[in-house]
Amino acid sequence: MQAKNRWVLWPAYLDIKLKRDQGRRVAKKEAVDSPTVQMISDALRSLAIEHEVDETASFPSRWYKKEGRVLVDNKLGKAEILKMVAAEIRKRTK
């Protein structure tokens, strides 16, 4: 995947413990508890969305934690992908 053709998804975007100004990008009712790049990758795989995992990356505001990131094909909108991934993770963790 070329860099210009992908979105970056950080686990912080989906973390229910974070406030919006700390990096969460989905509504609290859609967010999940302690998401990981593996959880995001599994959800994307089940949704048949092309992606790539980078486990060594750090979310910019939490540079001291190596949480990783997921690079996703940008054929869909970023907000749409985040909602789909969050829903898939919630479905898997119930």
Residue frames as a rotation matrix with the C-alpha (Angstrom) as fourth column:
MET 1
0.579 0.815 0.000 0.00
0.815 -0.579 0.000 0.00
0.000 0.000 -1.000 0.00
GLN 2
-0.321 -0.646 0.692 1.29
0.579 -0.712 -0.397 3.44
0.749 0.273 0.603 -0.84
ALA 3
-0.786 -0.086 -0.612 1.34
0.595 -0.373 -0.712 6.03
-0.167 -0.924 0.344 1.93
LYS 4
-0.883 0.443 -0.155 -1.10
-0.460 -0.882 0.097 8.37
-0.094 0.157 0.983 0.21
ASN 5
-0.304 0.791 -0.531 -3.68
-0.477 0.356 0.803 5.60
0.825 0.497 0.270 -0.16
ARG 6
-0.156 0.242 -0.958 -4.21
0.637 0.766 0.090 4.71
0.755 -0.596 -0.273 3.49
TRP 7
0.534 0.367 0.762 -5.57
-0.426 -0.662 0.617 5.95
0.730 -0.654 -0.197 6.80
VAL 8
-0.689 -0.692 -0.216 -3.80
-0.079 0.368 -0.926 5.52
0.720 -0.621 -0.309 10.13
LEU 9
0.543 0.839 0.036 -5.90
-0.218 0.100 0.971 3.97
0.811 -0.535 0.237 12.89
TRP 10
-0.657 -0.705 0.269 -4.52
-0.403 0.026 -0.915 4.24
0.637 -0.709 -0.302 16.41
PRO 11
-0.432 0.494 -0.754 -6.02
0.719 0.694 0.043 2.19
0.545 -0.523 -0.655 19.28
ALA 12
-0.840 0.069 -0.537 -6.55
0.360 -0.671 -0.648 5.50
-0.405 -0.738 0.539 21.11
TYR 13
-0.826 0.553 -0.106 -9.19
-0.458 -0.550 0.698 6.44
0.328 0.626 0.708 18.51
LEU 14
-0.067 0.824 -0.562 -11.45
-0.153 0.548 0.822 3.69
0.986 0.141 0.090 19.92
ASP 15
-0.668 -0.347 -0.658 -10.54
0.512 0.428 -0.745 3.72
0.540 -0.835 -0.109 23.62
ILE 16
0.355 0.933 0.063 -13.52
0.506 -0.248 0.826 4.40
0.786 -0.262 -0.560 25.91
LYS 17
0.347 -0.295 -0.890 -11.18
0.915 -0.101 0.390 5.49
-0.205 -0.950 0.235 28.74
LEU 18
-0.722 -0.691 -0.013 -9.93
0.658 -0.693 0.293 8.50
-0.212 0.203 0.956 26.76
LYS 19
0.194 0.717 -0.669 -11.64
0.242 -0.696 -0.676 11.84
-0.951 -0.030 -0.309 26.30
ARG 20
0.859 0.194 0.473 -12.04
0.498 -0.108 -0.861 13.36
-0.116 0.975 -0.189 22.86
ASP 21
0.827 -0.559 0.062 -9.19
-0.527 -0.808 -0.263 15.80
0.197 0.185 -0.963 23.49
GLN 22
0.138 -0.780 0.610 -6.96
-0.621 0.412 0.667 12.85
-0.772 -0.471 -0.427 24.44
GLY 23
-0.762 -0.544 -0.351 -7.43
-0.577 0.322 0.751 11.19
-0.296 0.775 -0.559 21.05
ARG 24
-0.489 0.634 0.599 -10.72
0.439 0.772 -0.459 9.27
-0.754 0.038 -0.656 21.03
ARG 25
-0.934 0.080 -0.348 -12.49
-0.331 -0.559 0.760 9.71
-0.134 0.825 0.549 17.67
VAL 26
-0.510 0.813 -0.281 -15.71
0.248 0.452 0.857 7.75
0.823 0.367 -0.432 18.15
ALA 27
0.154 0.678 0.719 -18.66
-0.672 -0.461 0.579 8.39
0.724 -0.572 0.385 20.45
LYS 28
-0.533 -0.370 0.761 -18.44
-0.841 0.333 -0.427 6.85
-0.095 -0.868 -0.488 23.93
LYS 29
0.357 0.760 0.544 -21.32
-0.627 0.626 -0.464 4.49
-0.693 -0.176 0.700 23.13
GLU 30
0.915 -0.076 -0.395 -19.29
-0.308 0.498 -0.811 3.16
0.259 0.864 0.432 20.16
ALA 31
0.051 -0.987 0.150 -15.91
-0.875 -0.116 -0.469 3.05
0.481 -0.107 -0.870 21.94
VAL 32
0.701 0.088 -0.708 -14.39
0.101 0.970 0.220 -0.10
0.706 -0.226 0.671 23.43
ASP 33
0.885 -0.360 0.295 -12.31
-0.371 -0.163 0.914 -0.89
-0.281 -0.918 -0.278 26.50
SER 34
0.131 -0.977 0.166 -8.53
-0.464 0.087 0.882 -1.06
-0.876 -0.193 -0.442 25.94
PRO 35
0.975 0.222 -0.013 -8.40
-0.110 0.428 -0.897 -1.76
-0.193 0.876 0.442 22.19
THR 36
0.041 -0.984 0.172 -5.19
-0.026 0.171 0.985 -3.20
-0.999 -0.044 -0.018 20.72
VAL 37
-0.296 -0.202 -0.934 -3.79
-0.900 -0.268 0.343 -3.26
-0.320 0.942 -0.103 17.20
GLN 38
-0.997 -0.056 0.051 -4.51
-0.040 0.963 0.265 -7.00
-0.064 0.262 -0.963 17.16
MET 39
-0.310 0.951 -0.008 -8.18
0.490 0.152 -0.858 -6.39
-0.815 -0.270 -0.513 17.95
ILE 40
0.180 0.328 -0.927 -8.35
-0.527 -0.763 -0.373 -3.74
-0.830 0.556 0.035 15.22
SER 41
-0.651 -0.519 -0.555 -6.58
-0.747 0.303 0.592 -6.02
-0.139 0.799 -0.585 12.75
ASP 42
-0.880 0.371 0.296 -8.93
0.331 0.927 -0.177 -8.93
-0.340 -0.058 -0.939 13.51
ALA 43
0.049 0.940 -0.338 -11.96
0.234 -0.340 -0.911 -6.67
-0.971 -0.034 -0.236 13.04
LEU 44
0.030 -0.104 -0.994 -10.62
-0.811 -0.584 0.037 -5.34
-0.585 0.805 -0.102 9.72
ARG 45
-0.914 -0.392 -0.101 -9.86
-0.384 0.761 0.523 -8.87
-0.128 0.517 -0.846 8.54
SER 46
-0.581 0.765 0.279 -13.43
0.580 0.630 -0.517 -9.98
-0.571 -0.138 -0.809 9.27
LEU 47
0.367 0.689 -0.625 -14.71
0.009 -0.674 -0.738 -6.87
-0.930 0.266 -0.254 7.43
ALA 48
0.350 -0.343 0.872 -12.45
0.880 0.440 -0.180 -7.76
-0.322 0.830 0.455 4.45
ILE 49
0.992 -0.124 -0.007 -10.68
-0.122 -0.960 -0.252 -4.38
0.024 0.251 -0.968 4.55
GLU 50
0.451 -0.892 -0.022 -7.06
0.596 0.319 -0.737 -4.35
0.665 0.319 0.675 3.39
HIS 51
0.913 -0.169 0.371 -4.69
-0.373 -0.711 0.596 -3.23
0.163 -0.682 -0.713 6.13
GLU 52
0.154 -0.930 -0.335 -1.16
0.289 0.366 -0.884 -3.42
0.945 0.040 0.325 7.50
VAL 53
0.947 0.179 -0.267 -0.07
0.290 -0.118 0.950 -3.50
0.138 -0.977 -0.163 11.17
ASP 54
-0.002 -0.938 0.348 2.86
0.012 -0.348 -0.938 -1.48
1.000 0.002 0.012 12.55
GLU 55
0.667 0.344 -0.661 3.36
0.558 0.356 0.749 -2.64
0.493 -0.869 0.046 16.14
THR 56
-0.211 -0.870 -0.445 6.34
0.974 -0.150 -0.169 -0.38
0.080 -0.470 0.879 16.88
ALA 57
-0.405 0.091 0.910 4.59
0.281 -0.934 0.219 2.98
0.870 0.344 0.353 16.41
SER 58
-0.621 0.197 -0.759 3.53
0.744 -0.158 -0.650 5.29
-0.248 -0.968 -0.048 19.24
PHE 59
0.466 0.822 0.327 0.49
0.845 -0.523 0.111 7.56
0.262 0.224 -0.939 19.31
PRO 60
-0.085 -0.645 0.760 1.95
0.394 -0.722 -0.569 11.10
0.915 0.251 0.315 19.13
SER 61
0.264 0.210 0.941 0.49
-0.623 -0.708 0.333 12.36
0.736 -0.674 -0.056 22.42
ARG 62
0.797 -0.085 0.598 1.56
-0.461 0.554 0.693 9.14
-0.390 -0.828 0.402 24.19
TRP 63
0.504 -0.673 -0.541 4.98
-0.685 0.071 -0.726 8.74
0.526 0.736 -0.425 22.58
TYR 64
-0.378 -0.699 0.607 6.27
-0.926 0.287 -0.246 6.75
-0.003 -0.655 -0.756 25.56
LYS 65
0.047 0.472 0.880 3.89
-0.333 0.839 -0.431 3.81
-0.942 -0.273 0.197 24.86
LYS 66
-0.837 -0.315 -0.446 4.48
-0.530 0.268 0.805 1.49
-0.134 0.910 -0.392 21.90
GLU 67
-0.128 0.905 0.405 0.81
-0.356 0.340 -0.870 0.72
-0.926 -0.256 0.279 21.21
GLY 68
-0.708 -0.184 0.682 1.18
0.518 0.520 0.679 0.32
-0.479 0.834 -0.273 17.47
ARG 69
-0.240 0.647 -0.723 -1.00
-0.627 -0.672 -0.394 1.50
-0.741 0.359 0.567 14.61
VAL 70
-0.120 0.285 0.951 -2.93
0.613 0.775 -0.154 0.01
-0.781 0.565 -0.268 11.72
LEU 71
-0.699 -0.133 -0.702 -2.65
-0.442 -0.691 0.572 1.36
-0.562 0.710 0.425 8.18
VAL 72
-0.123 0.822 0.556 -5.90
0.410 0.552 -0.726 0.94
-0.904 0.139 -0.404 6.29
ASP 73
-0.705 0.011 0.709 -6.84
0.705 -0.096 0.702 1.19
0.076 0.995 0.059 2.63
ASN 74
-0.737 0.352 -0.577 -8.67
0.057 -0.818 -0.572 4.52
-0.674 -0.455 0.583 2.26
LYS 75
-0.844 0.493 0.211 -11.41
0.299 0.105 0.948 3.49
0.446 0.863 -0.237 -0.14
LEU 76
0.301 0.919 -0.254 -13.91
0.781 -0.085 0.619 4.25
0.548 -0.385 -0.743 2.65
GLY 77
0.364 -0.109 0.925 -14.04
-0.318 -0.948 0.013 7.32
0.875 -0.299 -0.380 4.88
LYS 78
-0.672 -0.734 -0.102 -11.98
-0.116 0.240 -0.964 7.24
0.732 -0.635 -0.247 8.07
ALA 79
-0.560 0.534 0.634 -14.97
-0.819 -0.239 -0.522 7.89
-0.128 -0.811 0.571 10.37
GLU 80
0.493 0.768 -0.408 -16.94
-0.832 0.554 0.039 5.14
0.256 0.320 0.912 8.63
ILE 81
0.055 -0.576 -0.816 -14.09
-0.097 0.810 -0.578 2.65
0.994 0.111 -0.011 9.04
LEU 82
-0.841 -0.405 0.358 -13.69
-0.349 -0.099 -0.932 3.55
0.413 -0.909 -0.058 12.73
LYS 83
-0.124 0.885 0.448 -17.39
-0.975 -0.026 -0.219 2.98
-0.182 -0.464 0.867 13.40
MET 84
0.605 0.328 -0.726 -17.35
-0.565 0.819 -0.101 -0.35
0.561 0.470 0.681 11.58
VAL 85
-0.302 -0.818 -0.490 -14.23
-0.040 0.524 -0.851 -1.50
0.952 -0.237 -0.191 13.43
ALA 86
-0.773 0.051 0.632 -15.61
-0.621 -0.261 -0.739 -0.41
0.127 -0.964 0.233 16.81
ALA 87
0.287 0.954 0.082 -18.88
-0.957 0.289 -0.009 -2.26
-0.032 -0.075 0.997 16.15
GLU 88
0.469 -0.182 -0.864 -17.00
-0.286 0.895 -0.343 -5.40
0.836 0.408 0.368 15.12
ILE 89
-0.660 -0.749 -0.058 -14.80
-0.135 0.194 -0.972 -5.30
0.739 -0.634 -0.229 18.22
ARG 90
-0.483 0.568 0.667 -17.83
-0.869 -0.217 -0.444 -4.78
-0.108 -0.794 0.598 20.49
LYS 91
0.554 0.723 -0.413 -19.56
-0.784 0.620 0.035 -7.72
0.282 0.304 0.910 18.82
ARG 92
0.174 -0.594 -0.786 -16.50
-0.076 0.787 -0.612 -9.93
0.982 0.166 0.092 19.38
THR 93
-0.791 -0.589 0.168 -16.02
-0.168 -0.056 -0.984 -8.97
0.589 -0.806 -0.054 23.04
LYS 94
-0.077 0.842 0.533 -19.59
-0.969 -0.188 0.158 -9.61
0.233 -0.505 0.831 24.21
